[in-house]
Structure formats: C-alpha cells, structure tokens
Amino acid sequence: MILPALSLYVHIPWCVQKCPYCDFNSHSQKGEIPESDYIQDLLNDLKQDLHYVQGRYLKSIFIGGGTPSLMTEKAIADLLSGIKKMIPFEKNIEITLEANPGTVETGRFKGYVRAGVNRISIGIQSMQNDKLKALGRIHDADEAIKAAEQAKTSGLNSFNLDLMHGLPGQSLEDALGDLEKIIALKPKHISWYQLTIEENTQFHSRPPKLPEDDALWDIQEQGHLLLQEAGYQQYEISGYSLEEYQCQHNLNYWRFGDYLGIGCGAHGKITLPVQNKILRTVKIKHPKGYMAPSETEQTKSYLFNKWSVAQDELPFEFFMNRLRLFEAFNQSEFSDLTGLSLKVVDQAFDKAKKQGLIAHSLTQNNAPQWQVTAKGHRYLNDLLELFV
C-alpha cells in the first residue's frame, strides 16, 4: 500500500435557504454568521488531524457548503493562511471556493483571489427563472450571468459552472438551451449532472414530476455532443472541461487519493500504510455541537466517528470512485492503493469484460491497464455491482 496525494475539504454549513433537492449538511442562515469563531474551530479541527498528513504537501483545497460565498474575504484569508501554517502547499495547489450567484457582491471574487482562492465553482443549476424558482434557488438568470462575468475578470485561474438537467417540467429544448447559455459564458469547466431525488429532502417527501427516462437519455446524448462541439471534454461522469482544466480536487477523490475533512459533518479518507488500512472519518454535523464551547482547546474534539474500511468492502470503494473517470488506469493502482491482491477482483473483471463493460489494454511500457467502455459508463451501476 502506498501513500497517495493529499487534499483538504472544508465545509461551511450556512446558506440563505435550504433548496428542496439538497441533501447536503446545510443550515439556513439566522442572523450573522459567527465567522471568526468558526474559522478558529476549523483550524483547531485541522490541528487534531495533522498526524494524518504523514509528511505530505496539500494538492488541493475545496471550500464547500452550504454557501461559502457568504463568508467575507477576511474570513477566507484567515482560513487559508492558518491552513498553510500547518500544512505546506504544493507549488500549483488548486484552491476552490463554492459560490451562489445570489450572494455574490461586486468585487467579492477579487477579494477571494487576494485571499488565495484560484478557482471558483458557481452553482447556477438553470438559466430559466421558472426552473430556478422550482429548485428553490435565491438567484435569477441575470444574477448567474453577472457572477460568471465577474469570475472572468477576477484573476482566477479557472472557474466552474454547475448546471442541472432533468428538472421538473424540463423539455429537451429547455435543457439544451441552458447548456448553450452556459457555454456562451466560456467557463473553463462545466459540471453538468442530472437532478436526482434524495432522501431527507423536500422533493423526496413531495416529489415533482420529472422527465421520462427516454427524454433524459435524449438530453444526455444531445447535450454531450453540444459540449464536445464547444471543446469541452468529458473526463468524469458529470465533469466537462477545456484541456488541462479538470478539477484537481475531484480527480484526487476519483483516483482514490486521501483527503482530510474539516468543518460540520465533513468526511475524510486517510491511508495508513504501516497498518495497511484505510480510515474514514466524519466530524460533528450540527454547528451548535461542532462549535460547542470547551474549557480548553486540548479537551475539545470535533470528531463524530472514525472507522477502518473492511477489506471485503475495499474493492467496491475503490472502483466506485475510479470507474467514474474516462481515463484508462494501470491495474497496479488497485493493489497500490488498497493493499489487496488483484486476484480478489479477477472474477469480477472477467464478467465485466464478457459483458463489454471493461476493456483490457497495455500502456506504451506494456503495463496492463483497464478502460471502462462507453457501454460500461452507460451502465455504471451494473458494472459496480460486480465488485460488491
């Protein structure tokens, strides 16, 4: 088992209002956000996880939520400078902050860039106001455009636009029209994904009428061609980017890299090569519990739970991530990152090859590698079930 690259996820739990489709750990803002106290808790949380760094530099930082763009430039600057004092950054570290167009004040992105952010991910979701209203979004299409235009001129290395399809009452023309408007804004990266109904959401208790499966397939097929024609390459199930602008943080997730998770309900995944095991961590979920006062910093713990991934669960965990990507990968990665022999997945791969879901090939150095086929990506759930 080798020690993979290391990333950091930071969770900001507050938002203006909870969207009916959202199952993330987010809490509607009531009064002022306790910025300085929360930043201090985040840094104290990270300090307790430093033994998991194991000599590595940070490859990427992703500040997600909730709505991180509710935080001021100073709060983000204090957060990033505090992190850097504890863990060194790789030279070309990617630092992403999520933003909601409805919270973006003029000049705020430039402030985040001064704080150290070099990538912004803007949650647009639709370019039609009636669809935005149905999704519970607090912005309109004009605000989405203004946020994207501000991102272009703020000095960022890259920015992403999030867009959903398969929305209530959405036609093929609606979905493709949304994509065309997003492409016209010229982001370096587009996250284009289907709305799914998750448990513990308003949509789950009161489901809206969504497009039929045939209509969804038409949207995906024609939307994919539209993105390709505009120069965006699909490198992951819902990720499209211009060349060399893939999200490095997400790539580290899908390549089964390690990540520390700090903040309310944040998850982490850590490799411990000496013990030959992989550890999962999750922090206290609710802000009140996470920020609960303590007599001393030393006696306060932010950890809610941690556990070692069972060896018989590792194949599914590895492939659930790795098979999202469209790149081929060396067979040795499985053993290097799980500590397991390839023999434990031989039978599953034989079945996958016979079903046309996986192809086998060789690298230029004659190393064996796997490649998910187009059929495999279309029926990804069926492919993953082979590794359960």
C-alpha positions as CSV (number, residue, x, y, z in Angstrom):
1,M,0.0,0.0,0.0
2,I,1.4,3.4,-1.0
3,L,0.6,6.9,0.4
4,P,-1.4,8.8,-2.2
5,A,-1.8,12.5,-2.8
6,L,-3.5,14.6,-0.1
7,S,-6.3,17.1,-0.4
8,L,-8.4,19.1,2.1
9,Y,-12.1,19.6,2.2
10,V,-13.5,22.5,4.3
11,H,-17.3,22.6,5.0
12,I,-19.1,25.9,5.5
13,P,-22.6,24.8,6.7
14,W,-24.7,28.0,6.3
15,C,-26.9,29.1,3.4
16,V,-29.6,31.7,2.8
17,Q,-32.3,29.0,2.5
18,K,-32.4,25.2,2.1
19,C,-33.1,24.1,-1.5
20,P,-35.8,21.3,-1.8
21,Y,-33.4,18.9,-3.6
22,C,-30.5,19.4,-1.3
23,D,-29.3,16.6,1.0
24,F,-26.0,18.2,2.0
25,N,-25.3,19.3,5.5
26,S,-26.6,22.9,5.2
27,H,-28.4,25.1,7.6
28,S,-30.4,28.3,6.8
29,Q,-28.7,31.4,8.0
30,K,-30.3,33.0,11.0
31,G,-28.7,36.3,11.9
32,E,-25.0,36.9,11.3
33,I,-22.6,34.0,10.7
34,P,-20.1,33.6,13.5
35,E,-17.2,33.8,11.1
36,S,-14.2,34.3,13.3
37,D,-15.3,31.7,15.8
38,Y,-16.0,29.1,13.1
39,I,-12.7,29.8,11.3
40,Q,-10.9,29.2,14.7
41,D,-12.8,26.0,15.1
42,L,-11.9,24.9,11.6
43,L,-8.2,25.5,12.3
44,N,-8.4,23.7,15.7
45,D,-10.1,20.8,13.9
46,L,-7.3,20.6,11.4
47,K,-4.7,20.7,14.1
48,Q,-6.2,17.5,15.6
49,D,-5.9,15.7,12.2
50,L,-2.3,16.8,11.5
51,H,-0.9,13.3,12.3
52,Y,-2.7,12.0,9.2
53,V,-0.7,14.3,6.9
54,Q,2.4,11.9,7.1
55,G,4.8,14.3,5.6
56,R,2.7,15.2,2.5
57,Y,2.0,18.6,0.9
58,L,-1.6,19.6,0.1
59,K,-2.5,19.0,-3.6
60,S,-5.9,20.9,-3.4
61,I,-8.3,22.6,-1.1
62,F,-12.1,22.7,-1.7
63,I,-14.3,25.0,0.4
64,G,-17.8,23.7,0.0
65,G,-21.2,24.0,1.7
66,G,-23.7,25.3,2.3
67,T,-22.8,28.6,0.7
68,P,-19.1,29.5,1.3
69,S,-19.6,32.8,-0.6
70,L,-21.5,34.1,2.4
71,M,-18.1,34.3,4.1
72,T,-16.1,37.5,3.9
73,E,-12.7,37.9,2.1
74,K,-11.0,38.3,5.6
75,A,-12.5,35.0,6.9
76,I,-11.3,33.1,3.8
77,A,-7.9,34.8,4.1
78,D,-7.6,33.9,7.8
79,L,-8.6,30.3,7.0
80,L,-6.1,29.8,4.2
81,S,-3.2,31.4,5.9
82,G,-4.0,29.3,9.0
83,I,-4.0,26.1,7.0
84,K,-0.7,27.0,5.2
85,K,1.0,27.5,8.6
86,M,0.2,23.8,9.5
87,I,0.5,22.0,6.1
88,P,2.8,23.0,3.2
89,F,1.1,23.6,-0.2
90,E,2.2,22.0,-3.4
91,K,3.5,24.6,-5.9
92,N,0.5,24.6,-8.1
93,I,-2.1,23.9,-5.5
94,E,-5.8,24.3,-6.6
95,I,-7.9,26.2,-4.1
96,T,-11.7,26.1,-5.0
97,L,-14.5,28.0,-3.3
98,E,-18.2,27.3,-4.0
99,A,-20.4,30.4,-4.7
100,N,-24.1,31.1,-5.0
101,P,-24.9,33.8,-7.6
102,G,-27.4,35.3,-5.2
103,T,-24.7,36.0,-2.6
104,V,-22.0,37.5,-4.9
105,E,-21.5,41.2,-4.3
106,T,-19.5,43.3,-6.7
107,G,-15.8,42.7,-6.3
108,R,-16.1,39.8,-3.9
109,F,-14.4,37.3,-6.2
110,K,-11.4,39.6,-6.5
111,G,-11.3,39.6,-2.7
112,Y,-11.3,35.8,-2.6
113,V,-8.4,35.8,-5.1
114,R,-6.4,38.1,-2.9
115,A,-7.1,35.7,0.0
116,G,-5.6,32.8,-2.0
117,V,-8.5,31.2,-3.9
118,N,-7.7,30.4,-7.6
119,R,-10.8,28.6,-8.7
120,I,-14.5,29.4,-8.1
121,S,-17.4,26.9,-8.6
122,I,-20.7,28.8,-9.2
123,G,-24.0,26.9,-8.6
124,I,-26.2,28.1,-11.4
125,Q,-28.3,24.9,-11.9
126,S,-30.6,26.5,-14.6
127,M,-30.8,29.6,-16.8
128,Q,-34.6,29.7,-16.7
129,N,-36.2,31.7,-13.9
130,D,-39.2,29.4,-13.5
131,K,-36.9,26.4,-13.1
132,L,-34.8,28.3,-10.6
133,K,-37.8,29.1,-8.6
134,A,-39.0,25.5,-8.6
135,L,-35.5,24.5,-7.4
136,G,-35.7,27.0,-4.5
137,R,-32.7,29.0,-5.8
138,I,-32.3,32.5,-4.5
139,H,-30.8,33.9,-7.7
140,D,-32.2,34.6,-11.2
141,A,-30.6,34.1,-14.6
142,D,-29.3,37.7,-14.8
143,E,-27.5,37.2,-11.5
144,A,-26.0,34.0,-12.8
145,I,-24.6,35.8,-15.8
146,K,-23.2,38.6,-13.7
147,A,-21.5,36.1,-11.4
148,A,-19.9,34.3,-14.3
149,E,-18.7,37.6,-15.9
150,Q,-17.3,38.7,-12.5
151,A,-15.4,35.4,-12.3
152,K,-13.9,36.0,-15.8
153,T,-12.3,39.3,-14.7
154,S,-11.3,38.5,-11.1
155,G,-7.9,36.9,-11.8
156,L,-8.9,33.3,-11.2
157,N,-7.0,30.5,-12.9
158,S,-10.3,28.8,-13.7
159,F,-14.0,28.8,-12.8
160,N,-16.7,26.1,-12.9
161,L,-20.4,26.5,-13.6
162,D,-22.8,23.9,-12.1
163,L,-25.8,23.1,-14.3
164,M,-28.6,20.5,-13.7
165,H,-30.7,18.7,-16.2
166,G,-33.8,16.5,-15.8
167,L,-35.6,19.3,-14.0
168,P,-39.3,19.3,-13.3
169,G,-41.2,20.2,-16.5
170,Q,-37.9,20.5,-18.5
171,S,-38.1,19.7,-22.2
172,L,-35.1,18.7,-24.4
173,E,-35.2,22.3,-25.9
174,D,-35.1,23.7,-22.3
175,A,-32.1,21.6,-21.3
176,L,-30.1,22.3,-24.5
177,G,-30.9,26.0,-24.3
178,D,-29.5,26.0,-20.7
179,L,-26.3,24.4,-21.9
180,E,-25.9,26.8,-24.8
181,K,-26.2,29.8,-22.5
182,I,-23.7,28.2,-20.1
183,I,-21.2,27.5,-22.9
184,A,-21.6,31.1,-24.1
185,L,-20.3,32.3,-20.7
186,K,-17.0,30.5,-21.5
187,P,-16.1,28.8,-18.3
188,K,-13.0,26.5,-18.2
189,H,-15.1,23.8,-16.5
190,I,-18.7,22.7,-16.5
191,S,-20.3,20.3,-14.1
192,W,-23.4,19.0,-15.8
193,Y,-25.5,16.5,-13.9
194,Q,-28.9,15.1,-13.6
195,L,-31.3,16.1,-10.8
196,T,-31.8,13.1,-8.5
197,I,-34.3,12.8,-5.7
198,E,-32.5,12.1,-2.4
199,E,-33.9,11.0,0.9
200,N,-34.4,13.6,3.6
201,T,-35.2,16.4,1.1
202,Q,-38.4,18.3,0.4
203,F,-38.5,16.8,-3.1
204,H,-38.4,13.3,-1.5
205,S,-41.5,14.0,0.6
206,R,-43.3,15.9,-2.2
207,P,-41.8,14.5,-5.4
208,P,-42.1,16.8,-8.5
209,K,-42.8,15.3,-11.9
210,L,-39.5,14.7,-13.7
211,P,-38.9,13.9,-17.4
212,E,-39.3,10.3,-18.5
213,D,-36.2,8.1,-18.9
214,D,-36.3,8.3,-22.8
215,A,-36.4,12.1,-22.6
216,L,-33.5,12.1,-20.1
217,W,-31.4,9.9,-22.4
218,D,-32.0,12.3,-25.3
219,I,-31.0,15.2,-23.1
220,Q,-27.8,13.5,-22.1
221,E,-26.9,12.3,-25.6
222,Q,-27.5,15.6,-27.4
223,G,-26.1,17.7,-24.5
224,H,-22.9,15.6,-24.6
225,L,-22.5,16.3,-28.3
226,L,-23.1,20.0,-27.7
227,L,-20.4,20.2,-25.1
228,Q,-17.9,18.3,-27.2
229,E,-18.5,20.5,-30.2
230,A,-17.7,23.5,-27.9
231,G,-14.4,22.0,-27.0
232,Y,-15.3,20.5,-23.6
233,Q,-14.1,17.0,-23.0
234,Q,-15.8,14.7,-20.6
235,Y,-13.3,13.3,-18.1
236,E,-15.7,12.2,-15.4
237,I,-19.4,11.2,-15.3
238,S,-20.6,14.8,-14.7
239,G,-17.4,16.7,-15.4
240,Y,-16.5,18.5,-18.6
241,S,-13.5,20.8,-19.1
242,L,-11.3,22.5,-21.6
243,E,-7.9,20.8,-22.0
244,E,-5.9,20.9,-18.7
245,Y,-8.6,22.5,-16.7
246,Q,-10.0,19.4,-15.0
247,C,-10.9,19.8,-11.3
248,Q,-7.8,18.5,-9.5
249,H,-9.6,18.1,-6.2
250,N,-12.3,15.9,-7.7
251,L,-9.7,14.0,-9.6
252,N,-8.0,13.2,-6.3
253,Y,-11.3,11.8,-5.0
254,W,-11.9,9.6,-8.0
255,R,-8.3,8.4,-8.2
256,F,-8.7,7.2,-4.6
257,G,-6.4,9.8,-3.1
258,D,-6.6,10.9,0.5
259,Y,-8.4,13.9,1.9
260,L,-8.8,15.5,5.3
261,G,-12.3,16.8,6.1
262,I,-12.8,19.7,8.5
263,G,-16.0,21.5,9.4
264,C,-19.5,20.4,10.3
265,G,-20.2,16.9,9.1
266,A,-17.1,16.8,6.9
267,H,-15.8,13.4,5.8
268,G,-12.2,12.3,5.4
269,K,-10.4,9.3,3.9
270,I,-6.9,8.5,5.1
271,T,-4.4,5.8,4.1
272,L,-2.2,4.3,6.9
273,P,0.4,2.2,5.0
274,V,2.2,1.0,8.2
275,Q,-1.1,-0.5,9.5
276,N,-2.1,-1.5,5.9
277,K,-5.6,0.1,6.3
278,I,-7.8,2.9,5.1
279,L,-9.5,5.1,7.7
280,R,-12.8,7.0,7.2
281,T,-13.6,10.0,9.5
282,V,-16.7,12.2,9.9
283,K,-16.9,15.3,12.0
284,I,-19.8,16.6,14.3
285,K,-22.6,17.6,12.0
286,H,-24.6,20.5,13.6
287,P,-22.9,23.9,14.0
288,K,-24.1,24.1,17.6
289,G,-22.4,20.8,18.5
290,Y,-19.3,21.5,16.4
291,M,-18.8,24.9,17.9
292,A,-19.8,24.0,21.4
293,P,-17.5,25.7,23.9
294,S,-14.9,23.8,25.9
295,E,-12.8,24.5,28.9
296,T,-9.6,24.0,26.9
297,E,-8.7,23.6,23.3
298,Q,-7.0,20.3,24.2
299,T,-10.1,18.7,25.6
300,K,-12.4,19.5,22.7
301,S,-12.9,17.0,19.9
302,Y,-14.6,17.7,16.6
303,L,-14.6,14.0,15.6
304,F,-18.0,12.3,15.4
305,N,-16.9,8.9,14.2
306,K,-14.0,7.1,12.6
307,W,-13.6,3.5,11.3
308,S,-11.4,1.3,9.2
309,V,-12.8,0.2,5.9
310,A,-13.2,-3.6,5.9
311,Q,-11.0,-5.4,3.4
312,D,-14.0,-7.0,1.7
313,E,-15.5,-3.5,1.1
314,L,-12.4,-2.0,-0.4
315,P,-12.9,-3.3,-4.0
316,F,-16.3,-1.6,-4.2
317,E,-15.0,1.6,-2.6
318,F,-12.0,1.8,-4.9
319,F,-14.0,1.1,-8.1
320,M,-17.0,3.3,-7.1
321,N,-14.5,6.2,-7.4
322,R,-12.1,5.1,-10.1
323,L,-14.6,4.0,-12.6
324,R,-16.3,7.4,-12.7
325,L,-13.3,8.6,-14.8
326,F,-12.9,8.2,-18.5
327,E,-9.2,7.7,-18.4
328,A,-7.6,4.3,-18.6
329,F,-5.6,3.3,-15.5
330,N,-2.9,0.8,-14.6
331,Q,-4.1,-2.4,-12.9
332,S,-1.3,-1.9,-10.3
333,E,-3.2,1.1,-8.9
334,F,-5.7,-1.3,-7.3
335,S,-3.1,-3.1,-5.3
336,D,-1.0,0.1,-4.6
337,L,-4.0,2.0,-3.1
338,T,-5.9,-0.8,-1.3
339,G,-3.1,-3.2,-0.3
340,L,-5.1,-6.1,-1.9
341,S,-4.1,-8.6,-4.5
342,L,-5.5,-8.3,-8.0
343,K,-6.7,-11.9,-7.6
344,V,-9.6,-10.7,-5.4
345,V,-11.2,-8.8,-8.4
346,D,-10.2,-11.3,-11.2
347,Q,-13.6,-12.9,-11.3
348,A,-15.4,-9.5,-11.4
349,F,-13.3,-8.3,-14.2
350,D,-13.8,-11.4,-16.2
351,K,-17.5,-10.9,-16.0
352,A,-17.2,-7.2,-16.9
353,K,-15.1,-8.0,-20.0
354,K,-17.5,-10.6,-21.2
355,Q,-20.4,-8.1,-20.8
356,G,-18.4,-5.4,-22.7
357,L,-18.3,-3.1,-19.7
358,I,-14.5,-3.1,-19.4
359,A,-11.7,-3.3,-21.9
360,H,-8.2,-4.5,-21.3
361,S,-5.1,-3.0,-23.0
362,L,-1.4,-2.2,-22.5
363,T,0.4,1.1,-21.9
364,Q,3.3,2.2,-24.0
365,N,5.5,0.5,-21.4
366,N,3.5,-2.7,-21.8
367,A,1.9,-2.3,-18.3
368,P,-1.6,-3.8,-18.2
369,Q,-4.4,-1.3,-17.8
370,W,-8.2,-1.1,-17.7
371,Q,-10.6,1.1,-19.6
372,V,-14.3,1.5,-18.9
373,T,-16.1,1.2,-22.3
374,A,-18.9,3.5,-23.4
375,K,-21.3,0.7,-22.5
376,G,-19.7,0.5,-19.1
377,H,-20.3,4.2,-18.4
378,R,-23.9,3.9,-19.6
379,Y,-24.5,1.0,-17.2
380,L,-22.1,2.1,-14.5
381,N,-24.3,0.8,-11.7
382,D,-24.4,-2.7,-13.2
383,L,-20.6,-2.6,-13.5
384,L,-20.1,-1.5,-9.9
385,E,-22.4,-4.3,-8.6
386,L,-19.8,-6.8,-9.8
387,F,-17.4,-5.5,-7.1
388,V,-19.8,-5.7,-4.2
